Amino acid sequence: MLQKIFSLIAFMAFSLMSYAPSAIAVEDKPPVDVQELFTSTKPIYGESFTYPEGKGEMRLYKVDVQPGGVVPLHFHEAPLTSYIEEGQLTLKTKKGKSTTFREGDSFVLSADTPPHTMANNGKVPAVMWVTVAAAEGVPTLTNVEG
């Protein structure tokens, strides 16, 4: 019986020792690491942005755009921040001005941003994260005819 207890204690000690490197590696990192990835006081077109009136509402979207895919001509009534996680997307205004955003890029759009499309002209799917600072009842985007 005593031998079984000793064997159990030895087994537990050995098991704990095998996890020691993992515990040490975890201790090397801070428990919380916050990194500001992007900040801006103005959108890509225009000098500043304003928030719509009403009860504030924050939104978060993940937008997947396949190669050749296009978000139709639209505009925004509330400011938004976008982050390209994968691939690339090209914003093209109704007047033909074009800006391409690639993996790791961030940008701000607002009510001052002219009507535009977002197209994946690349060869791989694009993933874009969008946060919107809107108000209840204010659409995230409004499609434009034509």
C-alpha positions in Angstrom: 0.0 0.0 0.0 2.8 2.4 1.0 4.5 1.5 -2.3 1.4 2.4 -4.3 1.1 5.8 -2.5 4.8 6.5 -3.2 4.4 5.5 -6.9 1.4 7.9 -7.2 3.3 10.8 -5.6 6.3 10.1 -7.9 4.0 10.0 -11.0 2.3 13.3 -10.0 5.7 15.0 -9.5 7.0 13.8 -12.8 3.8 14.9 -14.5 4.1 18.4 -13.0 7.8 18.6 -14.1 6.8 17.9 -17.7 4.5 20.9 -17.7 7.1 23.3 -16.2 8.5 24.6 -19.6 5.0 25.6 -20.7 4.4 27.4 -17.4 7.7 29.3 -17.8 6.9 30.3 -21.4 3.5 31.7 -20.4 5.1 33.8 -17.6 7.3 35.5 -20.2 4.3 37.2 -21.8 2.2 39.9 -20.1 -1.2 38.7 -19.0 -2.9 41.3 -21.2 -1.3 43.0 -24.2 -3.2 45.9 -25.9 -1.9 47.3 -29.1 -3.5 50.3 -30.8 -3.6 49.4 -34.5 -5.1 52.5 -36.0 -6.3 56.0 -35.1 -7.5 58.8 -37.3 -9.2 62.2 -37.0 -10.4 62.3 -40.6 -11.7 60.1 -43.3 -9.9 59.2 -46.5 -11.9 61.9 -48.3 -12.9 65.0 -46.4 -11.5 66.9 -43.4 -13.5 65.4 -40.5 -16.4 63.2 -39.6 -19.5 63.7 -37.5 -21.8 61.2 -35.8 -25.5 60.9 -36.6 -28.0 62.2 -34.0 -30.0 59.8 -32.0 -29.4 56.9 -29.6 -25.8 55.7 -30.4 -25.3 52.3 -31.8 -22.0 50.5 -32.5 -21.8 47.8 -35.1 -19.2 45.3 -36.2 -19.2 43.5 -39.5 -16.9 40.9 -41.2 -17.1 41.3 -45.0 -15.9 38.5 -47.2 -15.4 39.5 -50.9 -14.5 36.8 -53.4 -12.2 37.6 -56.3 -14.2 39.7 -58.8 -16.8 40.5 -56.2 -18.1 44.1 -55.9 -20.1 45.9 -53.2 -22.4 48.0 -55.4 -22.3 51.8 -55.5 -23.2 53.2 -52.1 -22.6 55.9 -49.4 -22.4 56.0 -45.6 -24.4 58.2 -43.3 -22.3 57.3 -40.2 -18.5 57.2 -39.8 -16.9 53.8 -40.0 -13.4 52.3 -39.6 -12.3 49.4 -41.8 -9.4 47.0 -41.5 -8.3 44.7 -44.3 -7.4 41.3 -42.7 -6.7 39.4 -45.9 -6.4 40.2 -49.6 -7.1 43.6 -51.1 -10.1 45.8 -51.9 -10.3 48.8 -54.2 -12.6 51.7 -53.4 -13.7 53.6 -56.5 -15.8 56.7 -56.4 -18.6 57.5 -58.8 -16.3 60.1 -60.4 -13.5 57.5 -60.9 -11.1 58.2 -58.1 -9.6 54.9 -57.0 -7.8 53.8 -53.8 -6.6 50.2 -53.1 -6.3 48.9 -49.6 -4.2 45.8 -48.9 -3.8 43.4 -46.0 -3.0 45.3 -42.8 -4.5 48.6 -44.0 -7.1 50.6 -42.1 -9.1 53.6 -43.1 -12.1 55.8 -42.1 -15.1 56.6 -44.3 -17.8 59.0 -43.4 -20.9 60.9 -44.7 -18.3 63.1 -46.6 -17.0 60.1 -48.5 -18.4 60.3 -52.1 -20.6 57.4 -53.3 -18.3 54.5 -54.1 -17.9 50.7 -54.8 -15.6 48.3 -53.1 -14.2 45.6 -55.4 -11.9 42.7 -55.0 -9.7 42.9 -58.1 -7.2 40.5 -56.6 -6.8 36.7 -57.1 -7.6 35.7 -53.5 -10.6 36.3 -51.2 -10.5 39.5 -49.2 -11.7 39.9 -45.6 -12.6 43.3 -44.3 -13.6 44.1 -40.7 -15.9 47.2 -40.4 -16.9 49.0 -37.2 -19.6 51.6 -37.5 -20.4 54.4 -35.0 -24.1 54.9 -36.0 -27.4 55.7 -34.3 -30.5 53.5 -34.1 -32.3 53.5 -37.5 -29.4 55.0 -39.4 -28.3 52.5 -42.2 -24.7 51.3 -42.4 -24.8 51.9 -46.1 -27.3 53.2 -48.6 -27.2 51.9 -52.2 -27.2 54.4 -55.0 -29.1 53.7 -58.2 -27.2 53.7 -61.5 
